[in-house]
């Protein structure tokens, strides 16, 4: 069933779609990266065209994804937040658990067009919560970067009436 | 119960009866992936943890028992094995009891106890029929180290000493390929080695337990510490705090350890002797209690060994500092007429340089072309207003080894021990070869104390 408020303007419709895709990919990949880790391989050093007999190895690192790598709040940031009196330890631990899944869920719902307005609003709240932490540890560049995200979310909300290609358009 | 003093007396007497028995460096077949080598631990302190962590990824072994006089350490080892492998080990407070009760259930033991217990534990384990991996130094007393060699000979069991660089692929590669086969450094004339350690890493340990009465129940009782000889060398009855201090800080006491030159220097002076292939002719040393004035051992020691090698004479300077960490960490530097090797267990401290006027430049080029070396940088003159160019040598080119070690540093040495037990390899540092290399180290402190050059004779160095 079509949204009663939906309007037709090809340019604004594509603009809204572009914003949705950008914000969705941004959230999904940020969530996926929470599961990224680094592995290393060691291969035998070649001498005279053959593997050396001493066991000398050349190490190479590679990126890998696994559930066991999950870290919602990156380690260095976690340590800084842990020292902030306005962030309780239990809150930080809870945030550390939910941040990755929250980014993934919001990203996918936005990409698929499930309750796009509420999804955008929830995403805005999530980025605002991140902004709060960065303000505390005086990461002004990060605050500005998240502010840009907020502006894009506001723009998407403003263009919501041009939202198409969505599974659940009602909200 | 056998005391350490009783044990040494009996062990030495017994050793005298079997002098001349052959040293067996390679044992017969024992232990496979299906029939694992059964391992026990004597001593569950810090060094034990290093060894344990280096062997958790080695297949074909099973841990069966551990022994320590401190219940907390024993529990930690038990939990680590339970957590990692999901099986239980037997726990003992007394090594002799463990060796007796585990007969038929254990093949090899790792001795990581204070230096003054290395010889008694190693000898009793060898005589009980176990293969032994013992941490270096072999002992704080060269005669007890000699007793260990004798015990290895008479028991026919393997005795690996923990000079782990001897099994390190990087060290073995450099010695065999760069020094021996291709002689790229030319005549090695000067050697430098050092281990510089900061004050922050040289402080008393265990005092958080000793100074907190609520935690005294976690510590071995004074009676236990006296029974196990931690009061050795004291001229009066020691208080419980003094005993506990000795228990944790045995490295500071002359009757319990060889001091920093033994703790830190032994690894590196061993490399001097191993690479040169000869024992030194003399040692001249200086040391002092410059900062830790209450400690029995010198906190800083410097020494010079003189060598007479097949290629000519050479000198080796070594310093161990426990008051300053700056100056490049720990390394052994071999300075030859054609190039210099700065070798270290840490890859970051390892560098290779070719002299600007090296006569064997074609050999270096060939080594690079065949993959034996990597060329990193062409020597660059420093320049600047303060450079007096006519006085300076042209800068050397910098090279690097083609690879490194992708395991904990102790793992290859432990693997070598297990391979030798299985009959697949020879020990890289059996007790006799270890003592040949360690023997000169025992004379550094006496030289520093007497401020005399000690010229070595067979009396000093025999094994």
Interface residues (C-beta under 8 A of the other chain):
Chain A: X40 X42 X44 X45 X46 X47 X48 X49 X52 X54 X55 X56 X57 X58 X59
Chain B: X169 X170 X172 X173 X176 X370 X371 X372 X401 X402 X403 X404 X405 X406 X412
